[in-house]
């Protein structure tokens, strides 16, 4: 997943596991309730921007909720997950592709980006006088919430907590200090001991007709570079992306994924998830494939991996001859 550290003002990829560490490894940003088990106290520690797809610790004064500290887009709506308490938000600024979005009813789709689960009840709007804003949530009123802000000191583990008690749909604040406890597991899948054995493959075309040479998908994992999976032919590639999903028998966290192609020049990145139909989270940088063999370094894993093609380059069709990981 993408994470932004406001202290060092840098973004980076991090595995979906606790504790979440800055790219500067001596700096621990905190923990996220990946399990979404509604543990108490309810700590509003993390925010997620649906536009730039970055997780970021919430600032003590709440200013980071008004304008994303990464992409600088102004927030138009917010949602607080009642399971993991991640605050998801987005703006009205159009973005070509989003893994997660907020509906007109204020619900994250296809799920919360923090715990990857849907809300457990009816979503309602709450007004917060202290933050001067409102948000939607399925969390019951009159239940205590806490905004947690990591403060950097010599030990890098002191947390400043702004307590917010919901009263008649509003929130009142109080400041308190607490240690950095152990909340959540969210462990990443294990590393494979050798090459990953992909057993399933399917085309992925969420922004088209849902079909993209599905009959040839298995050819990308059959060990034969002479039998490719291919996209449709495009006169003009205007959709947000298209791809190929390959699946293993169990969730794994490979270090690398290699793509063999006879149509270099296209742009792609690798995403991962627990379902063949998504949602998927990004586990590699986006890059233009310059040769017939390209190896991506991965940060995170899952049972299913999506080769997400966002630009065909000079090609009218992209062919993936083989997908490997280890």
C-alpha positions as CSV (number, residue, x, y, z in Angstrom):
1,X,0.0,0.0,0.0
2,X,1.0,3.6,-0.5
3,X,1.9,5.6,2.7
4,X,2.9,9.2,3.2
5,X,5.1,10.3,6.1
6,X,4.4,14.0,7.0
7,X,7.5,14.2,9.2
8,X,9.9,13.3,6.4
9,X,7.5,14.5,3.6
10,X,7.9,11.4,1.5
11,X,5.7,8.7,0.1
12,X,6.6,5.1,-0.2
13,X,5.2,1.6,-0.5
14,X,4.7,-0.5,2.6
15,X,3.4,-4.0,3.2
16,X,-0.1,-4.3,4.8
17,X,1.3,-5.3,8.2
18,X,1.9,-3.8,11.5
19,X,3.8,-1.7,12.6
20,X,3.7,0.6,9.6
21,X,7.2,2.0,9.3
22,X,8.4,5.0,7.4
23,X,10.9,4.5,4.5
24,X,13.3,5.9,7.1
25,X,13.1,2.6,9.1
26,X,13.8,4.2,12.5
27,X,10.5,6.0,12.3
28,X,7.4,4.0,13.2
29,X,4.2,5.7,12.0
30,X,1.8,3.4,14.0
31,X,-0.6,0.6,13.4
32,X,-3.7,0.1,11.4
33,X,-6.5,-2.2,12.3
34,X,-6.3,-4.4,9.2
35,X,-8.6,-7.0,10.7
36,X,-11.4,-4.5,11.1
37,X,-12.6,-6.0,14.4
38,X,-14.0,-2.9,15.9
39,X,-11.5,-2.9,18.9
40,X,-11.8,-0.3,21.5
41,X,-10.9,2.5,22.1
42,X,-11.8,3.6,18.6
43,X,-8.7,5.4,17.3
44,X,-9.0,7.7,14.3
45,X,-5.3,7.4,13.4
46,X,-5.3,6.9,9.6
47,X,-6.7,8.8,6.7
48,X,-6.8,7.6,3.1
49,X,-7.1,9.7,0.0
50,X,-9.1,8.0,-2.7
51,X,-7.5,10.2,-5.4
52,X,-3.8,9.7,-4.8
53,X,-4.3,6.4,-3.0
54,X,-2.1,7.2,0.0
55,X,-2.5,6.4,3.7
56,X,-1.3,9.1,6.0
57,X,-1.5,9.6,9.8
58,X,-4.1,12.3,10.7
59,X,-2.6,15.6,11.9
60,X,-3.2,16.7,15.5
61,X,-5.1,19.7,14.4
62,X,-7.1,17.9,11.8
63,X,-5.8,20.2,8.9
64,X,-4.7,17.1,6.9
65,X,-8.4,16.1,6.7
66,X,-9.3,19.4,4.8
67,X,-6.6,19.1,2.2
68,X,-4.7,16.0,1.3
69,X,-1.0,16.4,2.3
70,X,0.1,14.4,-0.6
71,X,-1.8,15.5,-3.7
72,X,-3.1,18.8,-2.2
73,X,-6.7,18.2,-3.4
74,X,-9.4,19.7,-1.2
75,X,-11.7,17.2,0.5
76,X,-15.3,17.2,-0.6
77,X,-16.6,14.2,1.4
78,X,-15.4,11.9,4.2
79,X,-16.3,8.5,5.5
80,X,-15.2,6.9,8.8
81,X,-15.1,3.1,8.7
82,X,-17.0,1.6,11.7
83,X,-14.7,-1.5,11.6
84,X,-11.1,-0.1,11.4
85,X,-11.8,3.6,11.9
86,X,-9.9,4.7,8.8
87,X,-11.1,8.0,7.4
88,X,-11.5,7.8,3.6
89,X,-11.9,11.0,1.7
90,X,-11.9,12.3,-1.9
91,X,-12.3,15.5,-3.8
92,X,-14.4,16.6,-6.8
93,X,-11.3,16.7,-8.9
94,X,-11.5,14.0,-11.7
95,X,-9.0,11.2,-11.5
96,X,-8.4,8.7,-14.3
97,X,-8.4,5.6,-12.1
98,X,-9.4,4.9,-8.5
99,X,-9.2,1.7,-6.6
100,X,-11.6,3.0,-3.9
101,X,-14.2,5.7,-4.2
102,X,-17.0,7.3,-2.1
103,X,-20.5,7.0,-3.5
104,X,-23.1,9.7,-3.5
105,X,-24.4,8.2,-0.3
106,X,-21.0,8.5,1.4
107,X,-20.0,4.9,1.4
108,X,-16.7,3.5,0.3
109,X,-16.8,1.2,-2.7
110,X,-15.9,-1.6,-3.2
111,X,-14.9,-1.6,0.4
112,X,-12.9,0.3,3.1
113,X,-9.3,0.7,1.9
114,X,-8.1,0.1,5.5
115,X,-9.7,-3.3,6.4
116,X,-11.1,-4.2,2.9
117,X,-14.5,-4.7,4.4
118,X,-17.9,-3.1,3.9
119,X,-19.8,-1.1,6.6
120,X,-21.6,-3.2,9.2
121,X,-24.7,-1.1,9.4
122,X,-26.7,1.9,8.0
123,X,-24.5,4.8,7.0
124,X,-25.5,8.2,8.4
125,X,-24.1,11.7,8.3
126,X,-22.5,13.2,11.4
127,X,-21.6,16.9,11.9
128,X,-18.5,17.8,13.8
129,X,-18.4,21.3,15.3
130,X,-14.8,20.9,16.5
131,X,-13.4,20.0,13.1
132,X,-15.9,22.2,11.3
133,X,-16.9,19.5,8.9
134,X,-19.1,16.4,8.6
135,X,-18.6,12.8,7.6
136,X,-20.6,9.7,7.0
137,X,-20.2,6.5,9.1
138,X,-22.1,3.5,10.3
139,X,-20.8,3.9,13.8
140,X,-23.4,4.4,16.5
141,X,-23.8,7.8,18.0
142,X,-22.7,8.6,21.6
143,X,-19.7,6.2,21.2
144,X,-16.2,7.5,22.0
145,X,-13.8,8.2,19.1
146,X,-10.1,9.2,19.3
147,X,-7.9,10.9,16.8
148,X,-4.3,9.6,17.3
149,X,-1.3,11.6,16.1
150,X,2.2,10.1,16.3
151,X,4.6,12.6,17.9
152,X,8.3,12.2,17.0
153,X,10.6,12.2,19.9
154,X,13.8,10.3,21.0
155,X,11.9,7.1,21.2
156,X,9.6,7.7,18.3
157,X,6.7,6.0,19.9
158,X,4.8,8.7,21.9
159,X,1.3,9.2,20.6
160,X,-0.9,12.3,21.1
161,X,-4.5,11.5,21.3
162,X,-7.3,13.9,20.7
163,X,-10.4,12.4,22.2
164,X,-13.7,13.1,20.4
165,X,-17.0,12.1,22.0
166,X,-20.0,12.0,19.7
167,X,-23.0,13.9,21.1
168,X,-26.2,14.2,19.1
169,X,-24.3,13.8,15.9
170,X,-21.5,16.2,16.9
171,X,-18.1,15.6,18.4
172,X,-16.4,17.4,21.3
173,X,-12.6,17.2,21.7
174,X,-10.2,16.5,24.6
175,X,-6.5,15.9,24.5
176,X,-4.7,13.0,26.2
177,X,-1.4,11.1,26.0
178,X,-1.0,7.4,25.6
179,X,1.7,4.8,24.7
180,X,1.9,3.1,21.4
181,X,0.1,-0.2,22.1
182,X,-0.2,-3.4,20.1
183,X,-3.4,-3.1,18.1
184,X,-4.1,-5.4,15.2
185,X,-2.2,-8.1,13.4
186,X,-2.7,-7.5,9.7
187,X,0.3,-9.7,9.0
188,X,1.4,-9.9,5.4
189,X,1.3,-13.3,3.6
190,X,4.4,-15.4,3.8
191,X,7.3,-15.3,1.4
192,X,7.3,-18.1,-1.1
193,X,10.2,-20.6,-0.8
194,X,10.6,-20.8,-4.5
195,X,8.8,-19.8,-7.7
196,X,5.1,-19.1,-7.2
197,X,2.8,-21.7,-8.8
198,X,0.0,-19.7,-10.5
199,X,-3.0,-22.0,-11.0
200,X,-5.6,-19.6,-12.3
201,X,-5.7,-16.7,-14.8
202,X,-8.4,-14.4,-16.0
203,X,-8.7,-11.2,-18.0
204,X,-9.7,-8.1,-16.0
205,X,-11.7,-5.4,-17.9
206,X,-13.7,-3.3,-15.3
207,X,-13.9,-0.3,-17.6
208,X,-15.0,-2.1,-20.7
209,X,-17.3,-4.9,-21.7
210,X,-15.8,-7.3,-19.1
211,X,-14.1,-9.4,-21.8
212,X,-10.5,-9.3,-23.0
213,X,-9.5,-12.5,-24.7
214,X,-10.5,-14.5,-21.6
215,X,-10.0,-17.8,-23.5
216,X,-6.3,-17.1,-23.7
217,X,-5.7,-16.0,-20.1
218,X,-4.3,-19.4,-19.0
219,X,-1.7,-19.2,-21.7
220,X,0.1,-16.6,-19.7
221,X,0.9,-19.1,-16.9
222,X,1.4,-22.3,-18.9
223,X,5.2,-22.1,-19.0
224,X,5.3,-21.6,-22.8
225,X,6.3,-18.1,-24.0
226,X,5.0,-19.0,-27.5
227,X,1.4,-18.9,-26.1
228,X,0.4,-15.4,-24.9
229,X,-2.6,-13.7,-23.4
230,X,-3.4,-10.6,-25.3
231,X,-5.6,-7.5,-25.0
232,X,-8.1,-6.6,-27.6
233,X,-7.0,-4.4,-30.5
234,X,-7.4,-0.7,-29.8
235,X,-7.4,2.2,-32.3
236,X,-7.4,4.5,-29.3
237,X,-6.8,3.4,-25.7
238,X,-8.9,5.7,-23.7
239,X,-10.0,3.5,-20.8
240,X,-8.4,3.7,-17.3
241,X,-6.8,0.4,-17.7
242,X,-7.1,-3.3,-18.5
243,X,-5.2,-6.3,-17.2
244,X,-4.6,-9.9,-16.4
245,X,-5.3,-11.5,-13.0
246,X,-3.2,-14.6,-12.0
247,X,-3.9,-16.6,-8.8
248,X,-2.0,-18.9,-6.5
249,X,-3.4,-21.7,-4.3
250,X,-2.7,-19.5,-1.2
251,X,-1.8,-15.9,-0.4
252,X,1.9,-15.1,-0.7
253,X,4.3,-12.1,-0.7
254,X,6.7,-12.6,-3.6
255,X,9.7,-10.3,-3.8
256,X,9.5,-9.9,-7.6
257,X,7.1,-10.5,-10.5
258,X,8.5,-11.0,-14.0
259,X,6.5,-10.3,-17.2
260,X,7.7,-11.7,-20.5
261,X,6.2,-9.9,-23.6
262,X,6.8,-9.5,-27.3
263,X,5.1,-6.1,-27.3
264,X,7.3,-3.8,-25.1
265,X,6.6,-0.1,-24.8
266,X,3.4,-0.4,-22.7
267,X,3.0,0.9,-19.1
268,X,2.0,-1.4,-16.3
269,X,2.0,-1.9,-12.5
270,X,1.3,-4.8,-10.3
271,X,-1.6,-4.9,-7.8
272,X,-2.6,-7.7,-5.4
273,X,-5.8,-8.8,-3.6
274,X,-7.6,-11.6,-1.9
275,X,-10.3,-12.0,-4.6
276,X,-9.9,-12.5,-8.4
277,X,-12.4,-9.7,-8.9
278,X,-10.8,-7.2,-6.5
279,X,-10.4,-5.0,-4.7
280,X,-6.7,-4.8,-5.5
281,X,-4.0,-2.7,-3.8
282,X,-0.9,-1.5,-5.5
283,X,2.3,-3.4,-4.7
284,X,4.7,-2.0,-7.3
285,X,5.7,1.2,-9.0
286,X,4.2,1.9,-12.4
287,X,6.8,1.5,-15.2
288,X,7.1,1.5,-19.0
289,X,8.2,-1.9,-20.2
290,X,11.2,-1.2,-22.3
291,X,12.3,-4.8,-23.2
292,X,10.8,-8.2,-23.7
293,X,11.5,-9.1,-20.0
294,X,10.5,-6.8,-17.1
295,X,10.9,-7.6,-13.4
296,X,8.9,-5.6,-10.8
297,X,9.9,-5.4,-7.2
298,X,6.9,-6.0,-5.0
299,X,5.9,-4.5,-1.6
300,X,3.1,-6.7,-0.3
301,X,1.1,-9.7,-1.5
302,X,-2.1,-11.6,-1.7
303,X,-3.6,-14.6,-3.4
304,X,-4.3,-12.9,-6.6
305,X,-2.0,-10.5,-8.6
306,X,-3.2,-8.1,-11.3
307,X,-0.9,-7.0,-14.2
308,X,-2.6,-3.6,-14.7
309,X,-1.9,-2.0,-18.1
310,X,-2.6,1.7,-18.2
311,X,-1.0,2.7,-21.5
312,X,-0.4,0.6,-24.6
313,X,2.4,2.8,-25.8
314,X,2.8,2.5,-29.6
315,X,1.0,-0.8,-29.6
316,X,-2.6,-1.4,-30.7
317,X,-2.5,-4.6,-28.7
318,X,-0.4,-5.9,-25.8
319,X,0.6,-9.5,-25.4
320,X,1.7,-11.1,-22.1
321,X,3.7,-14.2,-23.0
322,X,4.3,-15.4,-19.4
323,X,3.9,-14.2,-15.8
324,X,6.3,-15.4,-13.1
325,X,6.9,-14.6,-9.5
326,X,9.2,-15.7,-6.7
